[in-house]
Amino acid sequence: MARRVFFSFHYDDVWRVNQVRNSWIIAGVNEAAGFVDKAEFETLERQGRKSVESWIDRQMNGTSTTIVLIGAETANRPYVQYEILQSFKWGNGLLGINIHNIKDMRGQTQWYAGPNPFTKVEVAGGLWGKTPLSNLLSIPIYDWVNDNGRANIATWIERAPKKNS
């Protein structure tokens, strides 16, 4: 079954993100959601957090899988955390892809992978009422370069664990 995918990412990583997104579209897997240019996002952000969250919800509507493209700062971005939480609540399949080995516009890679963003998002459950999402779901994290994302992304999407799996 084809899936409509929402990409969650930190905007500072957009060069690397677009390499994943563009290769994915070229591969003909399906449709992507969640992209807005920087000027448009900055205008939206000036309207406040609720406006941004409403935009995110509209972009996520009808998606079945959320791919978190993980750079150095991604795990600590509040809107990425919101997108992960909403994806979980809506039952989207979830997976992460490390993008630090993708070259940026200067031909440079980052020397380390960013932290796991699924440990930063807490959901109901656990001894103290909340637990990291990564404790409830075994969410795979792949490396775009080392795990040959260009050839494997369609399989990763189909295998992405859902809340009720």
C-alpha positions as a printed NumPy array, in Angstrom:
array([[ 0.   ,  0.   ,  0.   ],
       [ 1.407,  3.402, -0.946],
       [ 1.844,  5.821,  1.916],
       [ 1.726,  9.584,  2.091],
       [ 4.726, 10.705,  4.107],
       [ 5.256, 13.686,  6.4  ],
       [ 8.899, 14.751,  6.777],
       [ 9.864, 16.258, 10.13 ],
       [13.164, 18.132, 10.311],
       [15.053, 21.137, 11.626],
       [15.059, 23.845,  8.967],
       [18.812, 24.442,  9.332],
       [19.256, 20.988,  7.737],
       [17.167, 21.814,  4.659],
       [20.02 , 21.2  ,  2.174],
       [20.463, 17.625,  3.396],
       [16.705, 17.195,  3.844],
       [16.043, 18.139,  0.233],
       [18.526, 15.55 , -0.973],
       [16.479, 12.868,  0.793],
       [13.161, 14.325, -0.307],
       [14.187, 14.77 , -3.936],
       [15.638, 11.285, -4.288],
       [12.508,  9.886, -2.682],
       [10.203, 11.703, -5.094],
       [12.321, 10.687, -8.077],
       [12.074,  7.073, -6.947],
       [ 8.292,  7.431, -7.351],
       [ 7.463,  6.108, -3.89 ],
       [ 4.524,  8.453, -3.308],
       [ 3.732, 11.924, -2.048],
       [ 5.5  , 14.088,  0.555],
       [ 3.962, 16.613,  2.936],
       [ 5.32 , 19.142,  5.401],
       [ 7.419, 21.43 ,  3.235],
       [ 7.281, 25.194,  3.292],
       [ 9.934, 27.684,  2.254],
       [11.81 , 29.622,  4.935],
       [10.166, 32.998,  4.283],
       [ 6.718, 31.429,  4.462],
       [ 7.601, 29.622,  7.701],
       [ 9.003, 32.778,  9.3  ],
       [ 5.741, 34.594,  8.493],
       [ 3.769, 31.724,  9.977],
       [ 5.982, 31.632, 13.075],
       [ 5.399, 35.335, 13.75 ],
       [ 1.699, 34.495, 14.104],
       [ 2.532, 32.342, 17.119],
       [ 2.913, 28.752, 18.209],
       [-0.777, 27.859, 17.717],
       [-0.627, 29.023, 14.093],
       [ 2.437, 26.886, 13.439],
       [ 0.855, 23.867, 15.141],
       [-2.348, 24.32 , 13.101],
       [-0.256, 24.452,  9.919],
       [ 1.588, 21.286, 10.976],
       [-1.715, 19.522, 11.679],
       [-3.033, 20.473,  8.224],
       [ 0.168, 19.218,  6.584],
       [ 0.013, 15.949,  8.508],
       [-3.643, 15.35 ,  7.678],
       [-3.951, 12.284,  5.464],
       [-0.387, 11.093,  6.032],
       [ 0.316,  7.578,  7.227],
       [ 4.046,  7.737,  7.959],
       [ 6.293, 10.339,  9.563],
       [ 9.993, 10.344,  8.767],
       [12.149, 12.357, 11.149],
       [15.288, 13.485,  9.324],
       [17.825, 13.692, 12.126],
       [20.571, 16.296, 12.137],
       [22.66 , 17.604, 15.027],
       [19.894, 19.814, 16.524],
       [16.722, 18.006, 15.425],
       [15.903, 16.263, 18.726],
       [15.708, 19.565, 20.623],
       [13.459, 21.432, 18.191],
       [10.004, 22.048, 19.751],
       [ 8.105, 21.739, 16.469],
       [ 9.833, 18.458, 15.636],
       [ 8.809, 17.175, 19.075],
       [ 5.237, 18.347, 18.398],
       [ 5.245, 16.578, 15.014],
       [ 6.465, 13.334, 16.579],
       [ 3.828, 13.492, 19.318],
       [ 1.036, 14.246, 16.832],
       [ 2.244, 11.427, 14.579],
       [ 2.065,  9.006, 17.478],
       [-1.406, 10.213, 18.524],
       [-2.692,  9.892, 14.968],
       [-1.209,  6.411, 14.568],
       [ 1.307,  7.26 , 11.851],
       [ 4.171,  4.896, 11.255],
       [ 7.414,  6.415, 12.57 ],
       [11.05 ,  6.14 , 11.573],
       [14.177,  8.222, 11.763],
       [16.905,  8.795,  9.22 ],
       [20.285, 10.204, 10.234],
       [21.38 , 12.751,  7.658],
       [24.753, 13.771,  9.081],
       [26.669, 11.804,  6.418],
       [24.959, 13.648,  3.552],
       [27.147, 16.397,  2.138],
       [25.908, 19.953,  2.55 ],
       [26.155, 22.686, -0.115],
       [29.88 , 23.091,  0.697],
       [30.519, 19.366,  0.305],
       [30.915, 18.876,  4.071],
       [29.376, 16.227,  6.32 ],
       [28.728, 16.528, 10.049],
       [31.12 , 14.495, 12.156],
       [28.431, 13.032, 14.432],
       [24.815, 11.905, 14.332],
       [22.307, 13.94 , 16.308],
       [20.624, 12.461, 19.392],
       [17.575, 10.213, 19.071],
       [14.535, 12.543, 18.964],
       [12.166,  9.744, 19.992],
       [13.7  ,  9.725, 23.487],
       [12.819, 13.423, 23.913],
       [ 9.074, 13.023, 23.338],
       [ 7.119, 11.721, 26.322],
       [ 3.712, 10.072, 26.096],
       [ 1.22 ,  8.738, 28.628],
       [ 2.33 ,  5.491, 30.252],
       [ 5.078,  4.252, 32.472],
       [ 5.545,  4.319, 36.225],
       [ 5.416,  8.107, 36.603],
       [ 2.619,  8.76 , 34.138],
       [ 4.844,  9.607, 31.168],
       [ 7.516,  7.696, 29.333],
       [ 9.739,  8.409, 26.328],
       [ 8.091,  7.311, 23.101],
       [11.166,  5.202, 22.363],
       [10.25 ,  3.049, 25.391],
       [ 6.842,  2.205, 23.902],
       [ 7.734,  1.652, 20.263],
       [10.812,  0.184, 18.689],
       [11.311,  3.003, 16.196],
       [14.048,  2.279, 13.665],
       [16.678,  4.858, 12.854],
       [18.612,  4.423,  9.644],
       [21.611,  6.242,  8.194],
       [20.834,  7.685,  4.763],
       [24.341,  7.123,  3.405],
       [25.538,  3.969,  5.197],
       [22.182,  2.15 ,  4.908],
       [21.684,  3.14 ,  1.244],
       [18.567,  5.204,  1.794],
       [18.087,  5.91 , -1.889],
       [17.517,  2.19 , -2.526],
       [15.799,  1.317,  0.76 ],
       [13.491,  4.161,  1.754],
       [10.355,  2.522,  0.3  ],
       [10.988, -0.587,  2.413],
       [11.684,  1.52 ,  5.514],
       [ 8.393,  3.354,  5.032],
       [ 6.407,  0.127,  4.729],
       [ 8.028, -1.297,  7.872],
       [ 7.593,  1.848, 10.012],
       [ 5.948,  0.862, 13.304],
       [ 2.569,  2.339, 14.138],
       [ 1.028,  3.037, 17.534],
       [-1.419,  0.158, 17.233],
       [ 0.924, -2.328, 15.523]])
